[in-house]
Amino acid sequence: MLVPRQILLADDDDNVRCGVAELLSDLGIESLHAETGREALEIVRSKPVHACLLDLQMPECGGLEALPLIRQARADLPCLVYSGSLNELLEREALRIGAFAVLRKPVQPHVLRQQICRALGLPPPPPPVVHA
């Protein structure tokens, strides 16, 4: 029996978390949710998580602050980060401190699915169907 893959979705916007979870559900990827970087760190320390998606802008502790703490707790855990206010400096800093990938919001759904599958070591998802 295959163990389901779990991804931690850390974003202060509940609609975003739920939308990403729905986007991944048909791939057999289960999701855990956190509203802050602190919550994300607690979940990483206590639950079987196979990857994280961290928003860089969250209250209390954003993704950029949480990423090195998460990497310290679980060096093997691929962490993707994303933000609507991404710039080159933030992108370089996120990669320097261990981000698996850096994405700009709004992320195209097929790109997000591809990157998450890559982080989880899963085969790439099928390309999106384009209706004429």
C-alpha positions as CSV (number, residue, x, y, z in Angstrom):
1,M,0.0,0.0,0.0
2,L,1.4,3.4,-1.0
3,V,1.7,6.0,1.7
4,P,-0.1,9.2,0.6
5,R,2.1,12.2,0.1
6,Q,1.4,15.1,2.4
7,I,2.2,18.7,1.7
8,L,2.1,21.5,4.2
9,L,0.3,24.6,2.8
10,A,1.4,27.7,4.8
11,D,-0.5,30.8,3.8
12,D,-2.5,33.3,5.8
13,D,-5.3,33.3,3.2
14,D,-7.6,30.4,3.8
15,N,-9.0,30.7,0.2
16,V,-5.5,30.2,-1.2
17,R,-4.8,27.2,1.0
18,C,-8.1,25.5,0.1
19,G,-7.7,26.3,-3.6
20,V,-4.2,24.8,-3.7
21,A,-5.4,21.7,-1.7
22,E,-8.2,21.2,-4.2
23,L,-5.8,21.7,-7.1
24,L,-3.6,18.8,-5.7
25,S,-6.4,16.5,-4.5
26,D,-6.7,14.6,-7.9
27,L,-3.0,13.8,-7.7
28,G,-3.5,11.9,-4.5
29,I,-1.6,14.6,-2.5
30,E,-3.0,15.3,1.0
31,S,-2.6,18.7,2.5
32,L,-2.0,20.0,6.0
33,H,-2.7,23.7,6.6
34,A,-0.9,26.5,8.6
35,E,-1.7,30.2,8.8
36,T,1.7,31.3,10.0
37,G,5.3,30.3,9.7
38,R,5.3,29.3,13.4
39,E,2.3,27.0,12.8
40,A,4.2,25.5,9.8
41,L,7.3,24.8,11.9
42,E,5.1,23.1,14.6
43,I,3.5,20.9,12.0
44,V,6.8,20.0,10.3
45,R,8.2,18.9,13.7
46,S,5.1,16.8,14.6
47,K,3.6,15.3,11.5
48,P,4.8,13.3,8.5
49,V,5.2,16.1,5.8
50,H,6.9,15.4,2.5
51,A,7.0,19.0,1.2
52,C,6.0,22.5,2.1
53,L,4.6,25.5,0.2
54,L,5.3,28.7,2.1
55,D,3.9,32.1,1.5
56,L,6.7,34.7,2.1
57,Q,4.2,37.2,3.5
58,M,2.4,35.9,6.6
59,P,1.7,37.5,10.0
60,E,3.9,36.7,13.0
61,C,6.5,34.7,11.0
62,G,6.6,34.8,7.2
63,G,8.0,32.1,4.9
64,L,11.4,33.8,4.7
65,E,11.8,33.7,8.5
66,A,10.3,30.2,8.8
67,L,12.3,28.6,6.0
68,P,15.7,28.3,7.8
69,L,14.0,27.0,10.9
70,I,12.1,24.4,8.9
71,R,15.3,23.4,7.1
72,Q,17.1,23.1,10.5
73,A,14.3,20.8,11.8
74,R,14.1,18.8,8.5
75,A,17.0,19.4,6.2
76,D,15.6,16.8,3.7
77,L,12.2,18.6,3.4
78,P,11.7,20.3,0.0
79,C,10.2,23.8,0.6
80,L,8.7,25.8,-2.2
81,V,8.1,29.5,-1.5
82,Y,5.8,31.9,-3.3
83,S,4.7,35.5,-3.0
84,G,2.7,38.2,-4.8
85,S,5.4,40.7,-3.8
86,L,8.4,38.8,-5.1
87,N,11.5,40.6,-6.3
88,E,14.9,39.5,-7.4
89,L,16.5,40.1,-4.0
90,L,13.8,38.0,-2.2
91,E,14.1,35.3,-4.7
92,R,17.9,35.1,-4.3
93,E,17.6,35.1,-0.5
94,A,15.0,32.3,-0.5
95,L,17.2,30.2,-2.7
96,R,20.3,31.0,-0.6
97,I,18.6,29.7,2.6
98,G,17.3,26.5,1.0
99,A,14.1,27.0,-1.0
100,F,13.5,24.2,-3.5
101,A,11.7,26.6,-5.8
102,V,10.5,30.2,-5.8
103,L,7.2,31.0,-7.5
104,R,5.4,34.3,-8.1
105,K,1.7,34.6,-7.2
106,P,-0.6,34.2,-9.0
107,V,1.0,30.9,-10.0
108,Q,-0.4,29.2,-13.0
109,P,-2.1,26.0,-11.7
110,H,-0.2,23.7,-14.1
111,V,3.2,25.2,-13.0
112,L,2.3,24.8,-9.3
113,R,1.3,21.2,-9.8
114,Q,4.5,20.5,-11.8
115,Q,6.7,22.0,-9.1
116,I,5.0,20.3,-6.3
117,C,5.2,16.9,-8.0
118,R,8.9,17.5,-8.7
119,A,9.5,18.4,-5.0
120,L,7.7,15.2,-4.0
121,G,9.5,13.0,-6.5
122,L,6.3,12.2,-8.3
123,P,5.9,11.9,-12.1
124,P,4.8,15.1,-13.7
125,P,1.1,15.7,-13.9
126,P,-0.7,15.6,-17.3
127,P,-0.7,18.9,-19.1
128,P,-3.8,21.0,-18.8
129,V,-6.6,20.3,-21.3
130,V,-7.2,23.3,-23.6
131,H,-10.7,23.6,-24.9
132,A,-11.2,25.3,-28.3
